[in-house]
Amino acid sequence: MLKGGSLRGLDQRVWLLCGGRIISTTGFSIVLPFLAIHLHRDLALSMGEVGMVFLVMAVAGAFGQITGGELADRIGRRQVMFASMGLRGLIFLFLFTAFLFHSDIWAITILLSVSNALGSLFDPASSAMIADIVEPGRRLEAYGILRIGQNIGWTLGPLISGLMILLLPFSYLFLMTAITCSIVGMVILLLVKEPSRVAVGHDRFHPRDLLKIWHNKAFFIFCLASLPLGIILGQLSSTFSVFCVKDVGIPEAGVGYLYALNGVIVVLLQFPMTRFISHYRMPLVLSAGSLLYALGYFLAGLTEIGWVLLFTVIIITLGENTVSPSSTAMVASLSPENEKGRYMGVYGIFFYFGWSLGPTVGGVLYDLLHGSPFALWSAVASIAMMSAIGFLIMGRSLTETSPRPTGRMGRAKG
């Protein structure tokens, strides 16, 4: 176990995967902030059509989650991660050409969707590898490290693209993203070893195999509780940003600063918060994180003063820091040794589906209630409360000996 707060003793592959997350997320976040703008401006799509493109991408991403989990259990974690990054780099090269020559929107939508599906293969495979190589008592810590790496990437990407877009056409951002994916693919291929404990299966997959998962009552409740939480996570970059600009009058640059604050809090506080929540049972941690989301969004409806919304972002980010690594650690705890990839993929579908519904649910609520901020954000907060209650119900379905996020539970062999 850790001594004196040291990070020593973690498998080297944790740090390699963290570095890979930084590079790959930086690459993707170079493109994403400007994608909707250029689909609307350069390809003359309506905002409704842009929304449909993003919806198709989200569906493809959900499909990639379950496929990635199944493949990780059948052919190995390393192979799936390498294929994900290598093939995605190739697709980004095609997107570079497609945007450079203003290709047909159908071709661009297909390429974007394939890219999203390939990117989604990576997450369940990497999460399953962490479960393989890190002892149960330190998994929450390891998942927190991956999340810090991801948020460093989300901070660096927009800064880089903001400079590039001044010097180069938008299409060249895809070229940079292709390079970052290729770098991560080579790191996985050359430096990351497959965990020796993984028993790769070669039996034919059948959809009924997935039905066996639902015999795990706690996992089923956990997935249902995670869906509304995914909807909540989709609000910060959609409904909340529109509310800040349109209803409160914050300039767009100011909203950008709020997002930057979100990233800075994650990077600075994720690890100490992980240490703190490691002393409590996971269902309670997940419920508390959901309550922080509810409180943050509830406060947004109590004020029309821009700077006070800083507290909303701070509280929401604390909820994010609480829930995100704990959710992945929970999946690892609930899944059998030889099905961790499958369980990660199934959880990803529920969470990804909720996240993709987030802008739609928030948009409908905004259209109905934007004249009453209190009613709007109380409705959003109530969705987070559904998750909080669901996680408590899950906790009751577990035995009294259910694992905590961390603790002395033995050491995994890599």
WOZI-V535862 format. One record per residue. N is the residue number from 1. D_LAST is the distance of its C-alpha to the last C-alpha in Angstrom with 1 decimal. Layout:
# WOZI-V535862
N&D_LAST, N&D_LAST
This chain:
# WOZI-V535862
1&16.3, 2&18.2, 3&21.3, 4&24.3, 5&22.7, 6&20.3, 7&17.5, 8&15.9, 9&12.6, 10&10.9, 11&8.1, 12&10.4, 13&9.6, 14&11.3, 15&14.3, 16&14.4, 17&14.5, 18&17.1, 19&19.1, 20&19.0, 21&20.4, 22&23.1, 23&24.2, 24&24.2, 25&25.9, 26&28.3, 27&29.3, 28&29.9, 29&31.7, 30&34.0, 31&35.4, 32&35.3, 33&37.9, 34&40.5, 35&39.8, 36&42.2, 37&44.8, 38&45.0, 39&44.9, 40&47.9, 41&49.7, 42&49.1, 43&48.9, 44&51.4, 45&49.4, 46&50.5, 47&48.2, 48&48.1, 49&47.0, 50&44.3, 51&43.1, 52&42.9, 53&40.8, 54&38.3, 55&38.4, 56&37.7, 57&34.7, 58&33.4, 59&33.8, 60&31.9, 61&29.1, 62&28.9, 63&28.8, 64&26.0, 65&23.9, 66&24.1, 67&23.9, 68&20.7, 69&19.1, 70&20.3, 71&19.3, 72&15.7, 73&15.6, 74&17.7, 75&16.8, 76&13.4, 77&12.5, 78&12.9, 79&16.2, 80&17.6, 81&17.1, 82&18.6, 83&21.4, 84&22.1, 85&22.7, 86&24.4, 87&26.8, 88&27.5, 89&28.6, 90&31.0, 91&32.4, 92&33.1, 93&35.0, 94&37.1, 95&37.6, 96&38.8, 97&41.4, 98&42.3, 99&43.1, 100&44.8, 101&47.2, 102&47.5, 103&46.3, 104&47.1, 105&45.4, 106&44.2, 107&42.3, 108&40.9, 109&39.9, 110&38.1, 111&36.2, 112&35.2, 113&34.1, 114&32.0, 115&30.4, 116&29.6, 117&28.2, 118&25.9, 119&24.8, 120&24.0, 121&21.6, 122&19.2, 123&19.0, 124&17.7, 125&15.0, 126&13.9, 127&14.2, 128&12.3, 129&9.3, 130&9.7, 131&10.0, 132&6.7, 133&4.7, 134&7.9, 135&9.6, 136&12.8, 137&15.0, 138&14.0, 139&13.6, 140&17.3, 141&17.0, 142&14.4, 143&16.5, 144&19.5, 145&18.3, 146&17.9, 147&21.4, 148&22.9, 149&21.8, 150&23.4, 151&26.6, 152&26.9, 153&27.1, 154&29.6, 155&31.7, 156&31.7, 157&32.3, 158&35.8, 159&36.8, 160&36.2, 161&37.8, 162&40.7, 163&41.5, 164&40.9, 165&43.1, 166&46.0, 167&45.8, 168&44.5, 169&45.1, 170&42.6, 171&41.3, 172&39.8, 173&37.3, 174&35.6, 175&35.5, 176&33.6, 177&31.2, 178&30.6, 179&29.8, 180&27.2, 181&25.4, 182&25.5, 183&24.0, 184&21.0, 185&20.7, 186&20.7, 187&18.1, 188&15.7, 189&16.9, 190&16.9, 191&14.1, 192&11.3, 193&8.9, 194&8.2, 195&4.8, 196&5.6, 197&6.3, 198&8.8, 199&12.2, 200&14.4, 201&18.0, 202&21.1, 203&23.8, 204&26.4, 205&26.1, 206&29.1, 207&30.1, 208&30.6, 209&26.8, 210&26.8, 211&29.5, 212&27.3, 213&25.5, 214&28.8, 215&28.9, 216&26.5, 217&29.4, 218&27.5, 219&25.5, 220&28.8, 221&30.6, 222&27.8, 223&28.2, 224&31.9, 225&31.9, 226&29.7, 227&32.3, 228&35.1, 229&32.7, 230&31.9, 231&35.7, 232&36.0, 233&33.4, 234&35.5, 235&38.6, 236&37.9, 237&38.2, 238&41.0, 239&43.4, 240&42.9, 241&43.6, 242&46.7, 243&47.9, 244&47.5, 245&49.5, 246&52.1, 247&52.8, 248&52.1, 249&53.1, 250&50.2, 251&50.1, 252&47.3, 253&46.2, 254&46.0, 255&43.6, 256&41.4, 257&41.4, 258&40.3, 259&37.3, 260&36.6, 261&36.8, 262&34.2, 263&31.7, 264&32.5, 265&32.1, 266&28.6, 267&27.5, 268&29.2, 269&28.7, 270&25.5, 271&23.4, 272&26.1, 273&26.8, 274&23.1, 275&23.5, 276&26.7, 277&25.9, 278&22.8, 279&25.4, 280&26.7, 281&25.9, 282&24.7, 283&27.8, 284&30.0, 285&28.0, 286&28.3, 287&32.0, 288&32.7, 289&31.3, 290&33.5, 291&36.4, 292&35.9, 293&36.2, 294&39.3, 295&40.9, 296&40.3, 297&41.9, 298&44.6, 299&45.6, 300&46.0, 301&48.9, 302&50.7, 303&51.6, 304&52.9, 305&52.3, 306&49.8, 307&48.3, 308&47.7, 309&45.2, 310&42.9, 311&42.3, 312&41.4, 313&38.7, 314&37.4, 315&37.2, 316&35.6, 317&32.9, 318&32.2, 319&31.8, 320&29.5, 321&27.3, 322&27.3, 323&26.6, 324&24.3, 325&20.9, 326&21.9, 327&22.5, 328&19.1, 329&17.6, 330&20.2, 331&19.2, 332&15.6, 333&17.3, 334&19.8, 335&17.9, 336&16.8, 337&13.2, 338&14.4, 339&16.6, 340&15.0, 341&16.1, 342&19.5, 343&19.9, 344&19.0, 345&21.6, 346&24.2, 347&24.0, 348&24.4, 349&27.5, 350&29.2, 351&28.4, 352&29.2, 353&32.4, 354&33.5, 355&32.9, 356&34.9, 357&37.7, 358&37.8, 359&40.4, 360&42.6, 361&42.7, 362&43.3, 363&45.9, 364&47.8, 365&47.9, 366&49.0, 367&51.8, 368&53.0, 369&52.6, 370&52.6, 371&56.0, 372&54.6, 373&51.5, 374&51.3, 375&51.2, 376&48.8, 377&46.1, 378&46.7, 379&45.9, 380&42.7, 381&41.8, 382&42.5, 383&39.8, 384&37.3, 385&38.8, 386&38.0, 387&34.3, 388&34.7, 389&36.5, 390&34.1, 391&31.1, 392&33.2, 393&34.1, 394&30.4, 395&29.9, 396&32.7, 397&31.2, 398&28.1, 399&28.4, 400&29.1, 401&25.6, 402&23.8, 403&20.9, 404&21.7, 405&19.9, 406&18.5, 407&18.9, 408&17.7, 409&15.7, 410&13.0, 411&9.5, 412&6.4, 413&3.8, 414&0.0
